């Protein structure tokens, strides 16, 4: 009698990939120089995948790639490529470099991003979090569709967050030009856009053998930073409580954006946002 493995938030990457041989599969990860991205790259390479790690800082990426290469299977490869998602020129250059290899992609993991940072703009003038987390990945993934189709059945995994409940996407004022800037509202907008992008991408590409999904971030034991003296409830309690209150209030008012809701109004809101995001994004 066979027992089926049950996966949950405590499941490690090694447990998830136990018994799986990824030899010959080419997988690209953005933001693989630390945290979840580095751990994902390590696990995939350990099981034989050819991993392409896109990083903003190549020197930092090389240091992060050392343990990934050390633990890689004999038939695996680990490659670094420069990508700054806050610059569409860099995004296009990186995508073109990957395209030039003509090597199919079996998976693309859009992991890189920024969170709740001070107000600023990308090199192209977009609000930093929306421009980096959503627009950068939007352009990057779309330019690599030919390689994903060539690698079908393939998959795009977009790292979103439960923080998407903090805010809708505001297509009328995406740069906070008329709205007071709030770093968590900006983060919520970007994560909502990430989730909706995955929904729309899956709808457009599934018949060509490419599926897309958005997943919330979860820290594995290996990827989670070690606690230090400053990481205690006394220091961060008020901040966490404020963020939790905002999250609960926005979730109650917004109904979770309709991402998993079957109510007609929610579906209508989602379709309108999908159309707006796709037509309004910088896809060129």
C-alpha atoms as an extended CHARMM CRD file, in Angstrom:
* protein
*
       284  EXT
         1         1  UNK       CA              0.0000000000        0.0000000000        0.0000000000  PROA      1               0.0000000000
         2         2  UNK       CA              1.5570000000        3.2970000000       -1.1100000000  PROA      2               0.0000000000
         3         3  UNK       CA              1.4270000000        6.3970000000        1.0430000000  PROA      3               0.0000000000
         4         4  UNK       CA              1.0340000000        9.7970000000       -0.5680000000  PROA      4               0.0000000000
         5         5  UNK       CA              3.3220000000       12.5610000000        0.6490000000  PROA      5               0.0000000000
         6         6  UNK       CA              1.4950000000       15.4990000000        2.1900000000  PROA      6               0.0000000000
         7         7  UNK       CA              3.0960000000       18.8820000000        1.6130000000  PROA      7               0.0000000000
         8         8  UNK       CA              2.6550000000       21.9420000000        3.8120000000  PROA      8               0.0000000000
         9         9  UNK       CA              4.3710000000       25.0860000000        5.0260000000  PROA      9               0.0000000000
        10        10  UNK       CA              6.9560000000       23.0470000000        6.9370000000  PROA      10              0.0000000000
        11        11  UNK       CA              7.9280000000       20.9460000000        3.9050000000  PROA      11              0.0000000000
        12        12  UNK       CA             11.5680000000       21.4710000000        2.9260000000  PROA      12              0.0000000000
        13        13  UNK       CA             12.8410000000       21.7520000000       -0.6260000000  PROA      13              0.0000000000
        14        14  UNK       CA             14.6930000000       18.4600000000       -0.2920000000  PROA      14              0.0000000000
        15        15  UNK       CA             11.5450000000       16.6730000000        0.8770000000  PROA      15              0.0000000000
        16        16  UNK       CA              9.5860000000       18.1580000000       -2.0160000000  PROA      16              0.0000000000
        17        17  UNK       CA             12.1170000000       16.9450000000       -4.5900000000  PROA      17              0.0000000000
        18        18  UNK       CA             12.9100000000       13.5900000000       -2.9890000000  PROA      18              0.0000000000
        19        19  UNK       CA             13.2480000000       10.9170000000       -5.6390000000  PROA      19              0.0000000000
        20        20  UNK       CA             12.9250000000       13.3800000000       -8.5320000000  PROA      20              0.0000000000
        21        21  UNK       CA             15.5080000000       13.5820000000      -11.3070000000  PROA      21              0.0000000000
        22        22  UNK       CA             15.5840000000       16.9860000000      -12.9930000000  PROA      22              0.0000000000
        23        23  UNK       CA             18.3940000000       16.1480000000      -15.3930000000  PROA      23              0.0000000000
        24        24  UNK       CA             18.1070000000       17.9940000000      -18.6830000000  PROA      24              0.0000000000
        25        25  UNK       CA             15.6240000000       20.5610000000      -17.3820000000  PROA      25              0.0000000000
        26        26  UNK       CA             16.6810000000       24.1860000000      -17.7540000000  PROA      26              0.0000000000
        27        27  UNK       CA             15.1990000000       26.4300000000      -15.0640000000  PROA      27              0.0000000000
        28        28  UNK       CA             15.6860000000       30.1730000000      -14.7100000000  PROA      28              0.0000000000
        29        29  UNK       CA             15.3190000000       31.9220000000      -11.3360000000  PROA      29              0.0000000000
        30        30  UNK       CA             15.3490000000       35.6800000000      -10.7790000000  PROA      30              0.0000000000
        31        31  UNK       CA             16.8290000000       36.9180000000       -7.5120000000  PROA      31              0.0000000000
        32        32  UNK       CA             18.8040000000       33.7880000000       -6.6940000000  PROA      32              0.0000000000
        33        33  UNK       CA             21.6210000000       35.3870000000       -4.7230000000  PROA      33              0.0000000000
        34        34  UNK       CA             19.9720000000       35.0920000000       -1.2840000000  PROA      34              0.0000000000
        35        35  UNK       CA             17.0600000000       33.6640000000        0.6940000000  PROA      35              0.0000000000
        36        36  UNK       CA             14.3700000000       31.7020000000       -1.0730000000  PROA      36              0.0000000000
        37        37  UNK       CA             15.9250000000       32.1830000000       -4.4940000000  PROA      37              0.0000000000
        38        38  UNK       CA             19.2780000000       30.7750000000       -3.4280000000  PROA      38              0.0000000000
        39        39  UNK       CA             17.6350000000       27.8410000000       -1.6540000000  PROA      39              0.0000000000
        40        40  UNK       CA             15.4940000000       27.0920000000       -4.6890000000  PROA      40              0.0000000000
        41        41  UNK       CA             18.5560000000       27.1520000000       -6.9340000000  PROA      41              0.0000000000
        42        42  UNK       CA             20.4360000000       24.8600000000       -4.5360000000  PROA      42              0.0000000000
        43        43  UNK       CA             17.6380000000       22.3000000000       -4.4050000000  PROA      43              0.0000000000
        44        44  UNK       CA             17.0810000000       22.2590000000       -8.1580000000  PROA      44              0.0000000000
        45        45  UNK       CA             20.7920000000       21.9120000000       -8.9650000000  PROA      45              0.0000000000
        46        46  UNK       CA             21.1370000000       19.1690000000       -6.3500000000  PROA      46              0.0000000000
        47        47  UNK       CA             18.5570000000       17.1740000000       -8.2940000000  PROA      47              0.0000000000
        48        48  UNK       CA             20.2360000000       17.6100000000      -11.6610000000  PROA      48              0.0000000000
        49        49  UNK       CA             18.6440000000       20.7220000000      -13.1700000000  PROA      49              0.0000000000
        50        50  UNK       CA             20.5350000000       23.2070000000      -15.3100000000  PROA      50              0.0000000000
        51        51  UNK       CA             19.9180000000       26.3800000000      -13.3170000000  PROA      51              0.0000000000
        52        52  UNK       CA             20.2160000000       29.9160000000      -14.6470000000  PROA      52              0.0000000000
        53        53  UNK       CA             20.3260000000       32.4600000000      -11.8220000000  PROA      53              0.0000000000
        54        54  UNK       CA             19.5070000000       36.0510000000      -12.7630000000  PROA      54              0.0000000000
        55        55  UNK       CA             20.9780000000       38.5320000000      -10.2880000000  PROA      55              0.0000000000
        56        56  UNK       CA             21.4230000000       42.2990000000      -10.0650000000  PROA      56              0.0000000000
        57        57  UNK       CA             24.9020000000       42.1120000000       -8.5230000000  PROA      57              0.0000000000
        58        58  UNK       CA             27.1310000000       39.5440000000      -10.2530000000  PROA      58              0.0000000000
        59        59  UNK       CA             29.8100000000       39.6310000000       -7.5240000000  PROA      59              0.0000000000
        60        60  UNK       CA             27.2270000000       38.8600000000       -4.8340000000  PROA      60              0.0000000000
        61        61  UNK       CA             25.6820000000       36.2800000000       -7.1340000000  PROA      61              0.0000000000
        62        62  UNK       CA             29.0070000000       34.4920000000       -7.5700000000  PROA      62              0.0000000000
        63        63  UNK       CA             29.4310000000       34.2210000000       -3.8060000000  PROA      63              0.0000000000
        64        64  UNK       CA             25.8970000000       32.8650000000       -3.4560000000  PROA      64              0.0000000000
        65        65  UNK       CA             26.4430000000       30.4070000000       -6.3080000000  PROA      65              0.0000000000
        66        66  UNK       CA             29.4490000000       28.7590000000       -4.6520000000  PROA      66              0.0000000000
        67        67  UNK       CA             27.4420000000       26.5290000000       -2.2600000000  PROA      67              0.0000000000
        68        68  UNK       CA             24.8880000000       25.9070000000       -5.0190000000  PROA      68              0.0000000000
        69        69  UNK       CA             27.5980000000       24.5910000000       -7.3230000000  PROA      69              0.0000000000
        70        70  UNK       CA             29.2170000000       22.6400000000       -4.4800000000  PROA      70              0.0000000000
        71        71  UNK       CA             26.0210000000       20.7270000000       -3.8330000000  PROA      71              0.0000000000
        72        72  UNK       CA             24.9580000000       20.3170000000       -7.4520000000  PROA      72              0.0000000000
        73        73  UNK       CA             24.5170000000       16.9090000000       -9.0320000000  PROA      73              0.0000000000
        74        74  UNK       CA             27.2820000000       15.8040000000      -11.3670000000  PROA      74              0.0000000000
        75        75  UNK       CA             25.1770000000       16.3700000000      -14.4740000000  PROA      75              0.0000000000
        76        76  UNK       CA             23.7780000000       19.7520000000      -13.3540000000  PROA      76              0.0000000000
        77        77  UNK       CA             25.0180000000       23.2110000000      -14.2950000000  PROA      77              0.0000000000
        78        78  UNK       CA             24.7430000000       26.5950000000      -12.5820000000  PROA      78              0.0000000000
        79        79  UNK       CA             24.9450000000       29.7610000000      -14.6640000000  PROA      79              0.0000000000
        80        80  UNK       CA             24.7660000000       33.4190000000      -13.6300000000  PROA      80              0.0000000000
        81        81  UNK       CA             23.3070000000       36.2300000000      -15.6790000000  PROA      81              0.0000000000
        82        82  UNK       CA             22.9450000000       39.9330000000      -14.8660000000  PROA      82              0.0000000000
        83        83  UNK       CA             19.4350000000       41.3230000000      -14.4630000000  PROA      83              0.0000000000
        84        84  UNK       CA             18.2680000000       44.5820000000      -12.8980000000  PROA      84              0.0000000000
        85        85  UNK       CA             14.4720000000       44.4950000000      -12.8370000000  PROA      85              0.0000000000
        86        86  UNK       CA             14.3770000000       48.2060000000      -12.0350000000  PROA      86              0.0000000000
        87        87  UNK       CA             15.7650000000       48.9730000000      -15.5010000000  PROA      87              0.0000000000
        88        88  UNK       CA             13.8430000000       47.8670000000      -18.5850000000  PROA      88              0.0000000000
        89        89  UNK       CA             17.0150000000       48.2570000000      -20.6330000000  PROA      89              0.0000000000
        90        90  UNK       CA             18.6770000000       45.6700000000      -18.3710000000  PROA      90              0.0000000000
        91        91  UNK       CA             15.5700000000       43.4620000000      -18.5000000000  PROA      91              0.0000000000
        92        92  UNK       CA             15.5580000000       43.4270000000      -22.2920000000  PROA      92              0.0000000000
        93        93  UNK       CA             19.3290000000       42.8930000000      -22.5160000000  PROA      93              0.0000000000
        94        94  UNK       CA             19.1530000000       39.9470000000      -20.1300000000  PROA      94              0.0000000000
        95        95  UNK       CA             16.1870000000       38.3990000000      -21.9320000000  PROA      95              0.0000000000
        96        96  UNK       CA             17.9110000000       38.8050000000      -25.2850000000  PROA      96              0.0000000000
        97        97  UNK       CA             21.0200000000       37.1180000000      -23.8920000000  PROA      97              0.0000000000
        98        98  UNK       CA             18.9370000000       34.1480000000      -22.7470000000  PROA      98              0.0000000000
        99        99  UNK       CA             17.0840000000       34.0440000000      -26.0770000000  PROA      99              0.0000000000
       100       100  UNK       CA             20.3920000000       33.9880000000      -27.9560000000  PROA      100             0.0000000000
       101       101  UNK       CA             21.2170000000       30.5960000000      -26.4200000000  PROA      101             0.0000000000
       102       102  UNK       CA             18.1060000000       29.0940000000      -28.0950000000  PROA      102             0.0000000000
       103       103  UNK       CA             17.9140000000       26.6540000000      -25.2050000000  PROA      103             0.0000000000
       104       104  UNK       CA             14.3280000000       25.7900000000      -24.1690000000  PROA      104             0.0000000000
       105       105  UNK       CA             13.1700000000       26.6410000000      -20.6480000000  PROA      105             0.0000000000
       106       106  UNK       CA             11.1770000000       24.1010000000      -18.6620000000  PROA      106             0.0000000000
       107       107  UNK       CA             10.4820000000       26.5980000000      -15.8800000000  PROA      107             0.0000000000
       108       108  UNK       CA             10.8990000000       30.2520000000      -15.0360000000  PROA      108             0.0000000000
       109       109  UNK       CA             10.6340000000       31.3200000000      -11.3920000000  PROA      109             0.0000000000
       110       110  UNK       CA              9.9670000000       35.0490000000      -10.9630000000  PROA      110             0.0000000000
       111       111  UNK       CA             11.2970000000       35.3230000000       -7.4270000000  PROA      111             0.0000000000
       112       112  UNK       CA             13.1870000000       38.6380000000       -7.2340000000  PROA      112             0.0000000000
       113       113  UNK       CA             11.6000000000       41.7220000000       -5.7600000000  PROA      113             0.0000000000
       114       114  UNK       CA             11.6510000000       44.5160000000       -3.2180000000  PROA      114             0.0000000000
       115       115  UNK       CA              9.3590000000       44.9850000000       -0.2290000000  PROA      115             0.0000000000
       116       116  UNK       CA              7.9760000000       48.0690000000        1.5360000000  PROA      116             0.0000000000
       117       117  UNK       CA             10.8820000000       50.2750000000        0.5210000000  PROA      117             0.0000000000
       118       118  UNK       CA             10.9750000000       54.0930000000        0.7240000000  PROA      118             0.0000000000
       119       119  UNK       CA              9.2860000000       55.9570000000       -2.0980000000  PROA      119             0.0000000000
       120       120  UNK       CA             11.3290000000       56.0560000000       -5.2610000000  PROA      120             0.0000000000
       121       121  UNK       CA             11.2910000000       55.3210000000       -8.9590000000  PROA      121             0.0000000000
       122       122  UNK       CA             12.9180000000       52.8460000000      -11.3140000000  PROA      122             0.0000000000
       123       123  UNK       CA             15.3130000000       53.8790000000      -14.0670000000  PROA      123             0.0000000000
       124       124  UNK       CA             12.2570000000       54.2990000000      -16.3100000000  PROA      124             0.0000000000
       125       125  UNK       CA             10.3040000000       56.4530000000      -13.8590000000  PROA      125             0.0000000000
       126       126  UNK       CA              7.8930000000       53.8770000000      -12.4490000000  PROA      126             0.0000000000
       127       127  UNK       CA              7.1270000000       53.5630000000       -8.7210000000  PROA      127             0.0000000000
       128       128  UNK       CA              9.9010000000       51.3020000000       -7.3960000000  PROA      128             0.0000000000
       129       129  UNK       CA              7.8760000000       48.3560000000       -6.1110000000  PROA      129             0.0000000000
       130       130  UNK       CA              5.3690000000       48.2270000000       -8.9850000000  PROA      130             0.0000000000
       131       131  UNK       CA              8.1150000000       48.7910000000      -11.5470000000  PROA      131             0.0000000000
       132       132  UNK       CA             10.4930000000       46.1860000000      -10.1060000000  PROA      132             0.0000000000
       133       133  UNK       CA              8.1570000000       43.4730000000       -8.8670000000  PROA      133             0.0000000000
       134       134  UNK       CA              5.5730000000       43.5970000000      -11.6530000000  PROA      134             0.0000000000
       135       135  UNK       CA              6.6680000000       45.5370000000      -14.7470000000  PROA      135             0.0000000000
       136       136  UNK       CA             10.2150000000       44.1810000000      -14.7840000000  PROA      136             0.0000000000
       137       137  UNK       CA              9.0010000000       40.5990000000      -14.5820000000  PROA      137             0.0000000000
       138       138  UNK       CA              6.1550000000       41.2920000000      -17.0360000000  PROA      138             0.0000000000
       139       139  UNK       CA              8.5760000000       42.3640000000      -19.7540000000  PROA      139             0.0000000000
       140       140  UNK       CA             11.1650000000       39.7010000000      -18.8980000000  PROA      140             0.0000000000
       141       141  UNK       CA              8.7530000000       36.7600000000      -18.9220000000  PROA      141             0.0000000000
       142       142  UNK       CA              6.9590000000       37.8700000000      -22.0690000000  PROA      142             0.0000000000
       143       143  UNK       CA             10.2050000000       38.1680000000      -24.0100000000  PROA      143             0.0000000000
       144       144  UNK       CA             11.1190000000       34.6090000000      -23.0050000000  PROA      144             0.0000000000
       145       145  UNK       CA              7.8310000000       33.0220000000      -24.0770000000  PROA      145             0.0000000000
       146       146  UNK       CA              9.4100000000       31.4460000000      -27.2070000000  PROA      146             0.0000000000
       147       147  UNK       CA             11.8160000000       29.4560000000      -25.0060000000  PROA      147             0.0000000000
       148       148  UNK       CA              9.0190000000       28.4350000000      -22.6220000000  PROA      148             0.0000000000
       149       149  UNK       CA              6.8910000000       27.2300000000      -25.5340000000  PROA      149             0.0000000000
       150       150  UNK       CA              9.9000000000       25.3340000000      -26.8930000000  PROA      150             0.0000000000
       151       151  UNK       CA             10.3090000000       23.6910000000      -23.4790000000  PROA      151             0.0000000000
       152       152  UNK       CA              6.6240000000       22.7630000000      -23.0950000000  PROA      152             0.0000000000
       153       153  UNK       CA              5.2030000000       21.3570000000      -20.9590000000  PROA      153             0.0000000000
       154       154  UNK       CA              6.7190000000       24.2160000000      -18.9920000000  PROA      154             0.0000000000
       155       155  UNK       CA              5.7480000000       26.4730000000      -16.1400000000  PROA      155             0.0000000000
       156       156  UNK       CA              6.0620000000       30.0640000000      -14.9090000000  PROA      156             0.0000000000
       157       157  UNK       CA              5.9630000000       30.4970000000      -11.1220000000  PROA      157             0.0000000000
       158       158  UNK       CA              5.4360000000       34.0500000000       -9.9220000000  PROA      158             0.0000000000
       159       159  UNK       CA              6.2540000000       34.7690000000       -6.2740000000  PROA      159             0.0000000000
       160       160  UNK       CA              3.4060000000       36.8170000000       -4.8690000000  PROA      160             0.0000000000
       161       161  UNK       CA              2.4240000000       37.3230000000       -1.2300000000  PROA      161             0.0000000000
       162       162  UNK       CA             -0.5910000000       37.3070000000        1.0350000000  PROA      162             0.0000000000
       163       163  UNK       CA              0.2580000000       41.0120000000        1.1870000000  PROA      163             0.0000000000
       164       164  UNK       CA             -1.7010000000       41.3680000000       -2.0460000000  PROA      164             0.0000000000
       165       165  UNK       CA             -4.7300000000       41.7760000000        0.2120000000  PROA      165             0.0000000000
       166       166  UNK       CA             -3.3990000000       45.1060000000        1.4230000000  PROA      166             0.0000000000
       167       167  UNK       CA             -4.2430000000       46.9170000000       -1.7900000000  PROA      167             0.0000000000
       168       168  UNK       CA             -5.8320000000       46.7740000000       -5.2200000000  PROA      168             0.0000000000
       169       169  UNK       CA             -3.8440000000       47.8310000000       -8.2510000000  PROA      169             0.0000000000
       170       170  UNK       CA             -4.5410000000       51.5120000000       -8.9070000000  PROA      170             0.0000000000
       171       171  UNK       CA             -4.2270000000       51.9760000000      -12.6590000000  PROA      171             0.0000000000
       172       172  UNK       CA             -5.3240000000       55.6080000000      -12.3600000000  PROA      172             0.0000000000
       173       173  UNK       CA             -2.4660000000       56.5570000000      -10.0510000000  PROA      173             0.0000000000
       174       174  UNK       CA              0.1990000000       53.8010000000      -10.1930000000  PROA      174             0.0000000000
       175       175  UNK       CA              3.0250000000       56.1670000000       -9.2180000000  PROA      175             0.0000000000
       176       176  UNK       CA              1.3870000000       57.7400000000       -6.1250000000  PROA      176             0.0000000000
       177       177  UNK       CA              1.3620000000       61.1300000000       -7.8250000000  PROA      177             0.0000000000
       178       178  UNK       CA             -2.0570000000       61.9780000000       -6.3380000000  PROA      178             0.0000000000
       179       179  UNK       CA             -2.0730000000       59.5100000000       -3.4380000000  PROA      179             0.0000000000
       180       180  UNK       CA              0.0540000000       59.7390000000       -0.2510000000  PROA      180             0.0000000000
       181       181  UNK       CA              2.7510000000       57.1010000000       -0.4760000000  PROA      181             0.0000000000
       182       182  UNK       CA              2.4750000000       54.1220000000        1.8620000000  PROA      182             0.0000000000
       183       183  UNK       CA              5.1930000000       51.4540000000        1.4300000000  PROA      183             0.0000000000
       184       184  UNK       CA              2.8380000000       48.6000000000        2.3500000000  PROA      184             0.0000000000
       185       185  UNK       CA              0.0730000000       49.8050000000        0.0570000000  PROA      185             0.0000000000
       186       186  UNK       CA              2.6660000000       49.9960000000       -2.7260000000  PROA      186             0.0000000000
       187       187  UNK       CA              3.8150000000       46.4820000000       -1.8800000000  PROA      187             0.0000000000
       188       188  UNK       CA              0.2220000000       45.2370000000       -1.9110000000  PROA      188             0.0000000000
       189       189  UNK       CA             -0.3380000000       46.7860000000       -5.3330000000  PROA      189             0.0000000000
       190       190  UNK       CA              2.7590000000       45.0900000000       -6.7290000000  PROA      190             0.0000000000
       191       191  UNK       CA              1.8880000000       41.6910000000       -5.2570000000  PROA      191             0.0000000000
       192       192  UNK       CA             -1.6830000000       41.9450000000       -6.5470000000  PROA      192             0.0000000000
       193       193  UNK       CA             -0.2600000000       42.7000000000       -9.9800000000  PROA      193             0.0000000000
       194       194  UNK       CA              2.0190000000       39.6490000000       -9.6880000000  PROA      194             0.0000000000
       195       195  UNK       CA             -0.9110000000       37.3700000000       -8.9170000000  PROA      195             0.0000000000
       196       196  UNK       CA             -3.0910000000       38.7730000000      -11.6900000000  PROA      196             0.0000000000
       197       197  UNK       CA             -0.2320000000       38.5550000000      -14.1670000000  PROA      197             0.0000000000
       198       198  UNK       CA              0.0950000000       34.8380000000      -13.4570000000  PROA      198             0.0000000000
       199       199  UNK       CA             -3.6590000000       34.3430000000      -13.9230000000  PROA      199             0.0000000000
       200       200  UNK       CA             -3.6420000000       36.1800000000      -17.2540000000  PROA      200             0.0000000000
       201       201  UNK       CA             -0.4620000000       34.4850000000      -18.4800000000  PROA      201             0.0000000000
       202       202  UNK       CA             -1.8770000000       31.0480000000      -17.7190000000  PROA      202             0.0000000000
       203       203  UNK       CA             -5.0620000000       31.8990000000      -19.6300000000  PROA      203             0.0000000000
       204       204  UNK       CA             -3.0770000000       33.0140000000      -22.6720000000  PROA      204             0.0000000000
       205       205  UNK       CA             -0.4660000000       30.2430000000      -22.8150000000  PROA      205             0.0000000000
       206       206  UNK       CA             -2.0720000000       27.0610000000      -21.4680000000  PROA      206             0.0000000000
       207       207  UNK       CA             -3.0600000000       25.8490000000      -24.9530000000  PROA      207             0.0000000000
       208       208  UNK       CA              0.5990000000       26.1550000000      -25.9750000000  PROA      208             0.0000000000
       209       209  UNK       CA              1.7550000000       23.9400000000      -23.1090000000  PROA      209             0.0000000000
       210       210  UNK       CA              2.8480000000       26.6990000000      -20.7110000000  PROA      210             0.0000000000
       211       211  UNK       CA              1.1050000000       26.9740000000      -17.3440000000  PROA      211             0.0000000000
       212       212  UNK       CA              1.5340000000       29.8330000000      -14.8840000000  PROA      212             0.0000000000
       213       213  UNK       CA              0.7020000000       30.2120000000      -11.2040000000  PROA      213             0.0000000000
       214       214  UNK       CA              1.3180000000       32.6450000000       -8.3640000000  PROA      214             0.0000000000
       215       215  UNK       CA              2.4700000000       31.3640000000       -4.9820000000  PROA      215             0.0000000000
       216       216  UNK       CA              2.8900000000       33.1760000000       -1.6510000000  PROA      216             0.0000000000
       217       217  UNK       CA              6.3110000000       33.4930000000       -0.1020000000  PROA      217             0.0000000000
       218       218  UNK       CA              7.1820000000       31.0680000000        2.6660000000  PROA      218             0.0000000000
       219       219  UNK       CA             10.5520000000       30.8210000000        4.4130000000  PROA      219             0.0000000000
       220       220  UNK       CA             12.0930000000       27.3730000000        4.6460000000  PROA      220             0.0000000000
       221       221  UNK       CA             14.3230000000       26.6140000000        7.6170000000  PROA      221             0.0000000000
       222       222  UNK       CA             17.3560000000       26.7980000000        5.3430000000  PROA      222             0.0000000000
       223       223  UNK       CA             16.3200000000       30.0490000000        3.7140000000  PROA      223             0.0000000000
       224       224  UNK       CA             15.1080000000       31.7900000000        6.8780000000  PROA      224             0.0000000000
       225       225  UNK       CA             17.6860000000       34.2320000000        8.3150000000  PROA      225             0.0000000000
       226       226  UNK       CA             18.9750000000       33.3880000000       11.7700000000  PROA      226             0.0000000000
       227       227  UNK       CA             17.3180000000       35.4590000000       14.5040000000  PROA      227             0.0000000000
       228       228  UNK       CA             19.3730000000       38.1120000000       16.2050000000  PROA      228             0.0000000000
       229       229  UNK       CA             19.0510000000       40.2760000000       19.2900000000  PROA      229             0.0000000000
       230       230  UNK       CA             17.2040000000       42.9580000000       17.3740000000  PROA      230             0.0000000000
       231       231  UNK       CA             14.5520000000       40.6050000000       16.0140000000  PROA      231             0.0000000000
       232       232  UNK       CA             12.2210000000       40.4840000000       18.9820000000  PROA      232             0.0000000000
       233       233  UNK       CA              8.6120000000       41.3810000000       19.6670000000  PROA      233             0.0000000000
       234       234  UNK       CA              9.5870000000       44.4120000000       21.7050000000  PROA      234             0.0000000000
       235       235  UNK       CA             11.4100000000       45.9340000000       18.7460000000  PROA      235             0.0000000000
       236       236  UNK       CA              9.0120000000       44.8780000000       16.0000000000  PROA      236             0.0000000000
       237       237  UNK       CA              5.7330000000       44.2790000000       17.8080000000  PROA      237             0.0000000000
       238       238  UNK       CA              4.0770000000       47.6630000000       17.0800000000  PROA      238             0.0000000000
       239       239  UNK       CA              5.1500000000       47.4910000000       13.4370000000  PROA      239             0.0000000000
       240       240  UNK       CA              3.8010000000       43.9650000000       13.0470000000  PROA      240             0.0000000000
       241       241  UNK       CA              0.5420000000       44.8470000000       14.7660000000  PROA      241             0.0000000000
       242       242  UNK       CA              0.0650000000       47.8760000000       12.5040000000  PROA      242             0.0000000000
       243       243  UNK       CA              0.7260000000       45.8030000000        9.4000000000  PROA      243             0.0000000000
       244       244  UNK       CA             -1.6010000000       43.0190000000       10.6200000000  PROA      244             0.0000000000
       245       245  UNK       CA             -4.3910000000       45.5360000000       11.3010000000  PROA      245             0.0000000000
       246       246  UNK       CA             -4.0060000000       47.0340000000        7.8280000000  PROA      246             0.0000000000
       247       247  UNK       CA             -4.0090000000       43.5450000000        6.3040000000  PROA      247             0.0000000000
       248       248  UNK       CA             -7.1740000000       42.4640000000        8.1370000000  PROA      248             0.0000000000
       249       249  UNK       CA             -9.0000000000       45.7130000000        7.4000000000  PROA      249             0.0000000000
       250       250  UNK       CA             -8.1780000000       45.6720000000        3.6920000000  PROA      250             0.0000000000
       251       251  UNK       CA             -9.0380000000       41.9510000000        3.4060000000  PROA      251             0.0000000000
       252       252  UNK       CA            -12.4740000000       42.5610000000        4.9120000000  PROA      252             0.0000000000
       253       253  UNK       CA            -13.1700000000       45.5170000000        2.6110000000  PROA      253             0.0000000000
       254       254  UNK       CA            -11.7990000000       44.0090000000       -0.5670000000  PROA      254             0.0000000000
       255       255  UNK       CA            -12.8880000000       40.3960000000       -0.3960000000  PROA      255             0.0000000000
       256       256  UNK       CA             -9.4130000000       39.1530000000       -1.2950000000  PROA      256             0.0000000000
       257       257  UNK       CA             -9.5920000000       40.8410000000       -4.7290000000  PROA      257             0.0000000000
       258       258  UNK       CA            -11.7770000000       38.0660000000       -6.0360000000  PROA      258             0.0000000000
       259       259  UNK       CA             -8.6940000000       35.9470000000       -6.8040000000  PROA      259             0.0000000000
       260       260  UNK       CA            -10.3670000000       32.9010000000       -5.3290000000  PROA      260             0.0000000000
       261       261  UNK       CA            -13.9310000000       34.1560000000       -5.0900000000  PROA      261             0.0000000000
       262       262  UNK       CA            -16.7400000000       32.9810000000       -7.3920000000  PROA      262             0.0000000000
       263       263  UNK       CA            -18.9990000000       35.9330000000       -6.7150000000  PROA      263             0.0000000000
       264       264  UNK       CA            -19.9760000000       37.6670000000       -9.9790000000  PROA      264             0.0000000000
       265       265  UNK       CA            -18.7880000000       41.1010000000       -8.7820000000  PROA      265             0.0000000000
       266       266  UNK       CA            -15.4090000000       39.7390000000       -7.7470000000  PROA      266             0.0000000000
       267       267  UNK       CA            -14.9570000000       37.9840000000      -11.0810000000  PROA      267             0.0000000000
       268       268  UNK       CA            -15.8490000000       41.2050000000      -12.8840000000  PROA      268             0.0000000000
       269       269  UNK       CA            -13.3700000000       43.2260000000      -10.8320000000  PROA      269             0.0000000000
       270       270  UNK       CA            -10.6520000000       40.6940000000      -11.5480000000  PROA      270             0.0000000000
       271       271  UNK       CA            -11.3180000000       40.6500000000      -15.2950000000  PROA      271             0.0000000000
       272       272  UNK       CA            -11.2050000000       44.4540000000      -15.4360000000  PROA      272             0.0000000000
       273       273  UNK       CA             -7.8730000000       44.5370000000      -13.6010000000  PROA      273             0.0000000000
       274       274  UNK       CA             -6.4640000000       41.7900000000      -15.8070000000  PROA      274             0.0000000000
       275       275  UNK       CA             -7.3380000000       43.7120000000      -18.9540000000  PROA      275             0.0000000000
       276       276  UNK       CA             -5.9940000000       46.9610000000      -17.5450000000  PROA      276             0.0000000000
       277       277  UNK       CA             -2.7270000000       45.4610000000      -16.3620000000  PROA      277             0.0000000000
       278       278  UNK       CA             -2.0490000000       43.6340000000      -19.5920000000  PROA      278             0.0000000000
       279       279  UNK       CA             -2.8920000000       46.5200000000      -21.9270000000  PROA      279             0.0000000000
       280       280  UNK       CA             -1.2350000000       49.1480000000      -19.7400000000  PROA      280             0.0000000000
       281       281  UNK       CA              2.0510000000       47.3640000000      -19.0040000000  PROA      281             0.0000000000
       282       282  UNK       CA              5.2200000000       48.1090000000      -20.9390000000  PROA      282             0.0000000000
       283       283  UNK       CA              5.2720000000       45.0750000000      -23.2480000000  PROA      283             0.0000000000
       284       284  UNK       CA              7.7450000000       45.9280000000      -25.9660000000  PROA      284             0.0000000000
